[in-house]
């Protein structure tokens, strides 16, 4: 694969559905107060400010922009999936319905992740995960969920603009293709490989074909792929080499799936852009050209919010707090980090570090995932964490549980409330302190807020995108580190 670019790095702007103003992060215990204020009024106002894109607006987002301070950075815009899904039904005009839909997807996503791990991510003696409670079974192939964020890129030569789901837990790039024997509805015309001068099929005997799970042969010649997802979506077709275009950056000979039989809940996207840790993801295929380095900033609150996804060594920020990036040979797609403990309101929660440990056999551990919304902890850790938060919020009126959240509050009538600060202790010393809006979130537009964590029902922990919002997160694959900060977005 070759990369032709006028710049040493590639930047993709993220345009998400909610605003993330006024957040902060801290990497030392003394640099953030034990309590902080949550602006209830502003949070509720933002739930009512949601404006889905009209079909005519969505295609205007393909414009490439260039920053004045860094002229070498070329930027594309990316959407939270709710911005595209709402034009099909009035459901998404209501915050509570959008929230419940997101939680339904999230439950299926977590179930799908656990299916990919040995014994569902459990150590001996841990509670089992009841997959039957969470909807569709996996049809075949890799179960990895369908992601939450979309980017618009060019596929083929000449490039055809397409919306793609980005997913840090996926290891394949694919698009729906003509002839389409079975396709779900997408925003753009389905990609036709016959119109692309750079499209070249992958042969059955190639090493690339052998790296795909559930690969096979079509008529003994072309490589066949098949991938299924936790929500019942799937894609089946042929593997090919193709050119992808990000603004003015052209990436040649990317191995992608050309899906002729697809079923999806991708809500308008043409396919998926895998950013996982495996060799077949976009990050893996770029290899030495980027050193496995990329950085992102997820901002999903507010109609005009934006963040960034940057590929290349230049994406590694100066001043970030770095922690070791862990690898699980039995789940190479996932990015694991070492978590040693949790803190609420300046008090460390009494949880053994062993609960978060990734074992040599691939059990447990803590995964960072862009496709999971809500952070999950093993049940015993979650219960202790939640109880510590409840103990320090006895002044707030409680509300009944909502969806997967068992700790909710009725904050209607409040302008702001004082809440204990929540922090993650990472192995090696750094502490990540979350802004209040990343752990106490509105689940409707009338004042119900919930503690945005849940029990995983297994030995696996997952740091979800709600907790990652507004924090610059960088992956240095070559040196094996993940960094937090120093910037907010």
C-alpha positions in Angstrom: 0.0 0.0 0.0 1.2 3.5 -0.8 0.4 6.9 0.6 0.4 10.1 -1.5 0.0 13.3 0.5 1.0 16.9 0.5 1.3 16.7 4.3 3.0 14.5 6.9 -0.2 13.8 8.7 -3.9 13.6 8.1 -6.6 15.3 10.2 -10.3 14.5 10.2 -12.7 16.9 11.9 -15.5 15.3 14.0 -18.9 17.1 13.9 -21.0 15.4 16.6 -24.4 16.0 18.0 -23.8 17.7 21.3 -21.7 20.5 22.7 -18.7 20.0 25.1 -18.0 23.5 26.3 -16.5 24.1 29.7 -14.9 20.7 30.3 -11.6 20.0 31.9 -9.2 17.2 32.5 -6.6 16.7 35.2 -3.7 14.2 35.4 -2.7 14.9 39.0 -4.7 14.4 42.2 -4.2 18.0 43.3 -5.1 19.7 40.0 -8.8 19.2 40.2 -11.3 19.8 43.1 -13.0 17.0 44.9 -16.4 18.5 44.0 -17.6 20.5 41.0 -20.7 22.1 39.6 -22.9 20.5 37.0 -24.8 23.1 34.9 -28.2 21.5 34.9 -29.9 24.3 33.0 -27.4 24.3 30.2 -27.4 20.5 29.9 -31.2 20.4 29.5 -31.1 23.3 27.0 -28.7 21.3 24.9 -31.1 18.3 24.7 -33.6 20.7 23.1 -31.1 22.2 20.7 -30.6 19.1 18.7 -31.2 19.7 15.0 -30.9 16.7 12.6 -29.4 17.3 9.3 -31.6 17.7 6.3 -30.7 15.5 3.3 -29.5 18.5 1.4 -27.2 19.6 4.3 -25.5 16.2 4.8 -23.8 16.3 1.4 -22.4 19.8 2.1 -20.3 18.3 4.9 -17.8 16.8 2.4 -16.0 20.1 2.0 -12.4 20.0 3.0 -11.1 22.8 5.2 -7.6 23.8 6.1 -6.5 25.4 9.4 -4.5 28.6 9.4 -2.3 27.7 12.3 -1.4 24.3 10.8 -1.7 24.6 7.0 -0.5 21.1 6.5 -3.5 19.6 8.3 -6.4 18.7 6.0 -9.8 18.2 7.7 -13.0 16.4 7.0 -16.1 16.5 9.1 -17.6 13.5 11.0 -21.1 13.1 12.4 -22.6 11.4 15.3 -25.0 8.9 13.9 -28.1 10.6 15.4 -27.5 13.6 13.0 -28.2 11.4 10.0 -30.8 9.0 11.5 -33.4 11.5 12.5 -34.6 12.5 9.0 -36.2 9.0 8.6 -38.4 9.2 11.7 -39.7 11.6 14.3 -38.2 9.3 17.0 -34.9 11.1 17.0 -36.4 14.6 17.6 -37.0 13.5 21.2 -33.9 13.3 23.5 -35.3 10.5 25.6 -36.1 8.3 22.5 -32.6 9.0 21.1 -31.1 8.1 24.5 -33.1 4.8 24.8 -32.1 3.9 21.2 -28.5 4.5 22.0 -28.7 2.3 25.1 -30.3 -0.5 23.1 -27.4 -0.3 20.7 -24.9 -0.1 23.5 -26.2 -3.3 25.2 -25.8 -5.2 21.9 -22.4 -3.7 21.4 -21.1 -4.9 24.8 -22.6 -8.4 24.3 -20.9 -8.5 20.9 -17.5 -7.5 22.4 -17.8 -10.2 25.0 -18.5 -12.8 22.4 -15.2 -12.1 20.9 -13.2 -12.7 24.1 -12.2 -16.0 25.6 -15.0 -17.2 28.0 -16.7 -13.9 27.5 -13.9 -12.0 29.1 -14.4 -13.8 32.4 -11.9 -15.2 34.8 -12.8 -18.4 36.6 -15.5 -17.6 39.2 -16.7 -14.4 37.6 -20.4 -14.0 36.7 -21.3 -15.2 33.2 -22.7 -12.8 30.7 -26.3 -13.5 29.5 -26.0 -12.9 25.8 -29.6 -14.1 25.3 -30.8 -11.0 27.0 -29.4 -8.7 24.4 -31.1 -9.3 21.1 -29.8 -10.6 17.8 -27.3 -13.5 17.7 -24.2 -13.2 15.6 -24.8 -14.6 12.2 -21.1 -15.4 11.6 -17.7 -13.9 11.6 -16.5 -11.2 14.0 -19.0 -9.6 16.4 -18.0 -6.1 17.0 -20.9 -3.7 17.0 -21.7 -1.0 14.5 -20.1 2.2 16.0 -21.4 5.6 16.8 -19.5 8.1 14.7 -19.4 8.7 10.9 -16.8 10.2 8.6 -17.1 11.2 5.0 -14.3 10.0 2.7 -13.6 9.3 -1.0 -13.7 5.7 -2.2 -12.2 4.7 -5.6 -10.7 6.6 -8.6 -12.2 9.0 -9.2 -13.2 9.3 -5.5 -16.9 8.8 -4.7 -17.8 10.5 -1.4 -19.3 8.0 1.2 -20.2 8.1 4.8 -18.3 5.6 6.9 -18.7 4.5 10.5 -15.4 4.7 12.4 -14.8 2.0 15.0 -11.7 1.5 17.2 -12.8 -2.1 17.9 -13.0 -3.2 14.2 -10.4 -4.6 12.0 -11.8 -4.3 8.5 -12.7 -1.5 6.1 -15.7 -2.2 3.8 -18.4 -0.5 1.7 -21.6 -1.6 0.1 -21.0 -2.4 -3.6 -22.8 -2.9 -6.8 -24.2 -5.3 -7.9 -26.1 -5.1 -4.7 -28.0 -8.4 -4.1 -29.1 -7.1 -0.7 -28.3 -3.7 0.6 -29.6 -1.5 3.4 -30.5 2.2 2.7 -27.5 4.6 2.7 -27.2 8.4 2.1 -25.1 8.2 -1.0 -25.3 6.1 -4.2 -24.0 2.6 -3.6 -20.3 2.3 -4.7 -19.9 0.7 -8.1 -16.4 -0.8 -8.5 -16.9 -0.8 -12.3 -16.6 3.0 -12.2 -13.2 2.9 -10.3 -9.9 2.7 -12.2 -8.1 1.6 -9.0 -10.3 -1.3 -8.0 -8.5 -4.6 -8.0 -9.8 -7.9 -6.6 -7.7 -9.9 -4.0 -7.0 -13.5 -5.1 -7.8 -16.5 -2.9 -4.2 -17.5 -2.5 -3.0 -14.1 -1.3 -1.6 -13.6 2.2 -4.2 -10.7 2.6 -7.0 -13.1 2.1 -5.6 -15.5 4.7 -5.7 -12.7 7.3 -9.5 -12.3 7.1 -11.7 -14.4 9.4 -14.3 -16.5 7.6 -12.6 -15.9 4.2 -13.1 -18.2 1.3 -13.1 -18.3 -2.5 -15.6 -17.2 -5.1 -15.4 -19.7 -8.1 -11.9 -20.5 -6.9 -10.5 -17.1 -7.8 -11.5 -14.0 -5.8 -11.3 -13.8 -2.0 -14.6 -13.8 -0.2 -15.1 -12.1 3.2 -18.0 -12.2 5.8 -18.4 -10.1 8.9 -21.3 -9.9 11.3 -22.1 -7.5 14.1 -23.7 -7.6 17.5 -26.9 -5.9 16.5 -27.6 -8.5 13.7 -26.0 -6.4 10.9 -23.7 -8.1 8.5 -21.7 -7.7 5.3 -20.7 -10.3 2.8 -18.8 -9.9 -0.5 -15.4 -9.9 -2.1 -12.1 -8.5 -0.9 -10.3 -5.9 -3.1 -7.6 -3.3 -3.1 -8.9 0.2 -3.5 -7.9 3.9 -3.1 -9.3 5.9 -0.3 -9.2 9.7 -0.3 -9.2 11.9 2.8 -9.3 15.5 1.6 -6.2 15.9 -0.5 -4.5 12.8 1.1 -4.7 9.7 -1.1 -4.1 6.3 0.4 -3.6 3.6 -2.3 -4.0 -0.2 -2.2 -6.1 -0.4 0.9 -7.6 -3.9 1.4 -11.4 -3.3 1.7 -14.5 -5.4 1.7 -16.8 -4.9 -1.3 -20.2 -5.9 0.2 -22.8 -7.3 -2.1 -25.0 -8.8 0.6 -25.5 -6.5 3.5 -27.9 -5.9 6.3 -27.3 -3.0 8.6 -28.3 -0.5 11.3 -25.6 1.8 10.1 -28.2 4.6 9.4 -27.1 6.0 6.2 -23.4 5.0 6.2 -21.9 3.2 3.2 -19.8 1.0 5.3 -17.2 0.9 8.1 -13.7 2.3 8.6 -12.0 0.0 11.1 -9.4 1.6 13.4 -8.7 -1.3 15.6 -5.3 -2.8 16.6 -5.3 -5.7 14.1 -3.4 -5.9 10.8 -6.4 -5.4 8.6 -7.7 -2.2 10.1 -6.8 1.1 8.4 -4.3 1.8 11.2 -2.8 -1.6 10.7 -2.6 -1.3 7.0 -0.9 2.1 7.2 1.7 0.4 9.3 5.1 2.1 9.3 3.8 5.1 7.4 2.1 6.3 10.5 3.7 4.1 13.2 0.3 3.0 14.3 -0.2 6.6 15.6 -3.5 8.4 15.7 -5.3 10.8 18.0 -9.0 11.7 18.4 -11.2 14.1 20.3 -14.8 13.1 20.6 -17.2 16.0 21.1 -20.9 15.0 20.9 -22.8 17.7 22.8 -24.1 20.6 20.8 -25.1 21.1 17.2 -22.0 23.1 16.3 -19.3 21.1 18.2 -16.3 19.7 16.5 -13.3 17.6 17.4 -10.5 15.8 15.5 -9.1 12.5 14.4 -5.5 12.7 13.3 -3.3 10.0 11.8 0.6 10.0 11.9 3.5 10.6 14.2 2.6 14.3 14.1 -0.6 13.5 15.9 1.2 12.7 19.1 0.8 15.7 21.3 3.5 17.3 23.5 2.4 17.4 27.2 0.0 14.4 27.2 0.0 12.0 30.1 1.0 8.6 28.8 0.1 5.2 30.1 1.1 1.8 28.7 -1.0 0.4 25.9 -1.7 -3.2 26.6 -2.3 -6.0 24.0 -4.4 -9.1 24.3 -3.2 -11.7 21.8 -6.6 -13.3 22.0 -8.3 -10.0 21.1 -5.8 -8.0 19.0 -8.4 -5.6 17.7 -9.0 -4.0 21.1 -6.9 -1.3 22.8 -6.4 -2.2 26.5 -5.1 0.2 29.2 -4.1 -0.5 32.8 -6.6 0.8 35.3 -5.6 0.5 39.0 -8.5 2.2 40.7 -11.3 4.7 40.9 -11.9 7.8 43.0 -15.1 9.7 44.0 -15.0 13.1 45.6 -11.3 12.7 46.6 -11.8 9.3 48.2 -10.4 6.2 46.6 -13.0 3.5 46.2 -12.0 0.3 48.0 -11.6 -1.9 44.9 -8.8 -4.4 44.4 -6.5 -3.6 41.4 -6.8 -7.3 40.4 -10.4 -6.6 39.3 -9.1 -4.6 36.4 -6.1 -6.7 35.5 -5.7 -8.3 32.0 -4.5 -11.8 32.7 -1.9 -13.7 30.6 -4.8 -15.9 29.4 -6.6 -12.9 28.0 -9.3 -12.6 30.7 -10.5 -9.3 32.2 -8.7 -6.0 31.4 -9.9 -2.6 30.5 -10.7 -1.7 26.8 -11.1 1.8 25.4 -13.8 1.7 22.8 -15.3 4.5 20.6 -18.3 2.3 19.7 -19.5 1.7 23.3 -21.2 4.7 24.9 -21.4 3.8 28.6 -18.4 2.7 30.6 -18.8 -0.8 32.1 -17.0 -2.2 35.2 -17.3 -5.7 36.6 -20.3 -5.9 38.9 -18.4 -5.8 42.2 -16.3 -2.8 41.1 -19.4 -1.0 39.7 -21.4 -1.6 42.9 -18.6 -0.1 45.1 -18.1 2.8 42.7 -21.8 3.6 42.5 -22.3 3.3 46.3 -19.5 5.8 46.8 -21.2 8.2 44.5 -24.6 7.8 46.1 -23.1 8.3 49.5 -21.8 11.7 48.4 -25.0 12.8 46.7 -27.6 12.3 49.4 -28.6 16.0 49.0 -29.9 15.3 45.5 -33.4 14.0 45.0 -33.4 10.5 43.5 -35.4 9.2 40.6 -36.3 5.8 39.3 -33.8 3.8 37.1 -33.8 4.4 33.4 -32.7 1.8 30.9 -29.3 0.4 32.0 -28.8 3.1 34.6 -29.8 2.3 38.2 -28.7 5.6 39.8 -30.7 8.5 38.6 -31.7 11.9 40.0 -34.6 14.4 39.5 -32.8 17.7 38.9 -35.7 19.5 37.4 -35.9 23.0 38.9 -32.1 23.2 39.6 -29.9 25.6 37.8 -26.7 23.8 38.9 -25.8 21.1 41.4 -22.7 20.3 43.3 -21.4 16.8 42.6 -18.4 14.7 43.6 -15.6 14.5 41.1 -14.9 11.1 39.5 -11.4 10.1 38.6 -9.7 7.0 37.0 -6.3 5.9 38.4 -4.1 4.4 35.7 -1.2 2.0 36.1 2.0 3.9 36.5 0.5 6.9 38.3 -1.5 9.2 36.0 -5.0 10.2 37.1 -7.7 11.2 34.7 -10.4 13.4 36.3 -13.7 13.7 34.4 -15.8 16.8 34.0 -19.2 16.4 35.6 -21.0 16.3 32.2 -19.1 13.1 31.4 -20.6 11.1 34.3 -24.0 12.7 35.2 -26.0 12.9 31.9 -29.5 14.0 31.0 -31.7 11.1 29.8 -34.7 13.2 29.0 -35.4 16.9 28.5 -37.3 17.5 31.8 -34.5 17.0 34.4 -33.8 13.3 34.9 -30.0 12.8 35.1 -28.3 9.4 35.6 -24.9 8.2 36.7 -23.5 7.2 33.3 -21.8 3.9 34.3 -23.1 0.3 34.4 -22.1 -3.2 35.4 -20.6 -5.3 32.6 -21.8 -8.6 33.9 -18.3 -10.0 33.2 -14.7 -9.6 34.1 -14.2 -7.1 31.3 -14.2 -3.3 31.8 -14.9 -0.9 28.9 -14.2 2.9 28.9 -17.0 4.2 26.7 -17.3 7.3 24.5 -19.4 9.3 26.9 -16.5 9.3 29.4 -14.0 10.1 26.6 -15.9 13.1 25.3 -13.9 16.3 25.0 -10.6 14.7 26.0 -7.8 14.4 23.5 -6.8 10.7 23.3 -3.8 9.5 21.5 -2.6 6.0 20.5 1.1 5.5 19.9 1.2 2.0 18.5 4.9 1.9 17.7 5.9 2.7 21.3 2.9 1.1 23.0 1.3 4.0 24.8 -2.0 5.8 25.0 -2.0 9.4 26.0 -4.6 11.7 27.6 -4.6 15.4 27.0 -3.1 17.9 27.2 -5.9 19.5 25.0 -9.6 19.5 25.4 -12.1 19.9 22.6 
